[in-house]
Amino acid sequence: MPRRCHRLAGAALCGAVFLTGCANQLPQRSELEERVERKLLDHSLQIDAGSPLVLDLPQRRIQIREQKTFEVTPFEVTRRYQRYTPYQPWRELYEIPLGALAVVAGIGANALNVVLLGSLPESATRGWIDYGFAGLNPLLNVESNGRAQQNLATLDEQQGATRLEYSNLPWAERPVQVRAGQQTHELTTNRNGVLSLNLLDGPFAEQELERVGKLELRVQDPQDQAHAEVTLLVSKALRGRLREAHELIYADLEGDEVAHWVHRVKRLAELGMEDEARELEQSLVELTRNDPELQQELIQALRKDAGRIASDPGEGD
């Protein structure tokens, strides 16, 4: 009985070897990869609110920038893969006869190569014979790049010299918190990181700013809590003019006469708010665009009573 068991075990082992066969090893393949690791060392935000820090006019352009310092380390990674053709027993049904033909062809090519003084390519003289013997081997499939599989054999990583890298970018289209008195408003910068602050527009137009002596601006990155703050003072003179300017700008235009329109533009200019006066002037000209006679009357009144030269912005269309 023991001998019989040993024979059965030996037969099973041979059968397993025959069924699994041997993997046909192919030349190794290498991959070269370059990667960079960037480590953030410093992150800060900077608010440039202009000068002076006291507002005498309702508008102010505020530039906000984001500065970062990185430690940059390059790496060169080489991966080498062991390639092989997995064994499939059923392929021997056609590889064995093809292998026999290849051996015969290889022998013939080598004989002919002697006559031709070695002018035949090695793929014919040696390649056919290698293919033939691989095909004749019942435990080995012929090399096949199309069926090849691979395993990672080695991984080699070389570190390069570390350097510092700096970035200085605009705080583009990001939120800015502006605290005015007891209220906090959230504004947004443009694509250039510029916040256009206007106390006569947006959320400030609905707030009584006569008693608001300062504006506190704050920006913060939620990822690492980097932040910056700046305080702008609102001059007493400006606070006294804001209510009147608000009425001049936002009161109904269509219910007034041309003379009162001109008065509103002129008064805004007298309050030192030239930008607002110009915007109101252009709005009035655009409003009368479909009434050429009224528009001409407005332009002449602006020139005569307010000393302003206005034109129709649609004339160039």
Residue pairs with C-beta under 8 A, 6 or more apart in sequence:
17 139
18 89
18 138
18 139
19 89
20 87
21 87
21 88
21 89
21 138
21 139
21 140
21 141
22 87
22 139
22 140
23 84
23 85
23 86
23 87
24 84
24 85
24 87
24 134
24 140
24 141
24 142
24 143
24 144
25 82
25 83
25 84
26 83
26 84
26 85
26 143
26 145
26 148
27 83
28 80
28 81
28 82
28 83
28 153
29 80
29 81
29 83
29 150
30 78
30 79
30 80
30 81
31 78
31 79
31 80
31 81
32 76
32 77
32 78
33 76
33 77
33 78
33 79
34 74
34 75
34 76
34 77
35 74
35 75
35 77
36 72
36 73
36 74
36 75
37 72
37 73
37 75
38 70
38 71
38 72
38 165
39 70
39 71
39 72
39 73
40 68
40 69
40 70
40 224
41 69
41 70
41 71
41 164
42 67
42 68
42 69
43 66
43 67
43 68
43 69
43 221
43 224
43 226
44 66
44 67
44 68
44 226
44 228
45 64
45 65
45 66
45 67
45 171
45 219
45 220
45 221
45 226
45 227
45 228
46 64
46 65
46 66
46 67
46 228
47 62
47 63
47 64
47 217
47 219
47 228
47 229
47 230
48 62
48 63
48 64
48 65
49 60
49 62
49 217
49 230
49 232
50 60
50 61
50 62
53 230
53 231
53 232
53 233
54 232
54 233
54 234
54 235
55 199
55 215
55 232
55 233
55 234
55 235
55 238
56 235
56 237
56 238
56 272
57 238
57 272
57 273
57 275
58 198
58 199
58 200
58 238
58 242
58 245
58 273
58 276
59 196
59 197
59 198
59 199
59 200
59 275
59 276
60 197
60 232
61 194
61 195
61 196
61 197
62 176
62 194
62 195
62 196
62 197
62 217
63 170
63 193
63 194
63 195
64 170
64 171
64 174
64 176
64 189
64 193
64 194
64 195
64 219
64 228
65 168
65 169
65 170
65 171
65 193
66 167
66 168
66 169
66 170
66 171
66 193
66 221
67 166
67 167
67 168
68 166
68 167
69 164
69 165
69 166
70 164
70 165
70 166
70 167
71 162
71 163
71 164
71 165
72 162
72 163
72 164
72 165
73 159
73 160
73 162
74 159
74 160
74 161
75 157
75 158
75 159
75 160
76 157
76 158
76 160
77 155
77 156
77 157
77 158
78 154
78 155
78 156
78 157
78 158
79 152
79 154
79 155
79 156
80 152
80 153
80 154
80 155
80 156
81 150
81 151
81 152
81 153
82 150
82 151
82 152
82 153
83 148
83 149
83 150
84 148
84 149
84 150
85 141
85 142
85 143
85 144
85 147
85 148
85 149
86 141
86 147
86 149
87 139
87 140
87 141
88 141
91 141
91 142
92 138
92 141
95 134
95 135
95 141
95 142
96 135
96 136
96 138
98 135
99 131
99 132
99 133
99 134
99 135
99 136
99 137
99 142
100 132
100 135
100 136
101 132
102 128
102 129
102 131
102 132
102 135
103 128
103 129
103 132
103 133
103 136
104 132
105 128
105 132
106 124
106 125
106 126
106 127
106 128
106 129
106 131
106 132
107 129
109 120
109 124
109 125
109 128
110 125
110 129
112 120
113 119
113 120
113 124
113 125
131 142
131 143
134 140
134 141
134 142
134 143
135 142
169 193
170 189
170 191
170 192
170 193
170 194
171 189
171 193
171 219
172 189
172 190
172 191
172 192
172 193
173 188
173 189
173 190
173 191
174 188
174 189
174 193
174 219
175 186
175 187
175 188
175 219
176 186
176 187
176 188
176 189
176 195
176 217
176 218
176 219
177 184
177 185
177 186
177 217
177 218
177 219
177 220
178 184
178 185
178 186
178 187
178 197
178 215
178 216
178 217
179 185
179 215
179 216
179 217
179 218
180 204
180 207
180 209
180 212
180 215
181 207
181 209
181 211
181 212
183 203
183 207
185 202
185 203
185 204
187 195
187 197
187 202
187 203
188 195
189 195
190 196
195 217
197 215
197 232
198 204
199 209
199 234
199 238
199 242
200 242
200 245
200 246
200 249
200 273
200 276
205 246
205 250
208 243
209 234
209 239
209 242
210 239
210 240
210 242
210 243
211 239
212 234
212 239
213 233
213 234
213 236
213 239
214 231
214 232
214 233
214 234
215 231
215 232
215 234
216 229
216 230
216 231
217 229
217 230
217 231
217 232
218 227
218 228
218 229
219 227
219 228
220 226
220 227
221 227
241 271
241 272
241 273
244 267
244 271
245 268
245 271
245 273
245 276
248 264
248 267
248 268
248 280
249 264
249 268
249 276
249 280
251 264
253 261
253 283
253 284
253 287
254 287
256 264
258 294
258 297
258 298
258 301
259 301
259 305
261 284
261 298
261 301
262 298
262 301
262 302
262 305
262 306
263 305
264 280
265 277
265 280
265 281
265 284
265 302
265 306
265 308
266 277
266 305
266 306
266 308
268 274
268 276
268 277
268 280
269 277
269 306
269 308
281 302
281 308
281 310
282 310
282 313
284 298
285 295
285 298
285 299
285 310
285 311
285 312
285 313
286 312
286 313
286 314
288 294
288 295
288 298
289 295
289 312
289 314
295 312
298 310
299 310
299 311
302 308
302 309
302 310
303 309
303 310
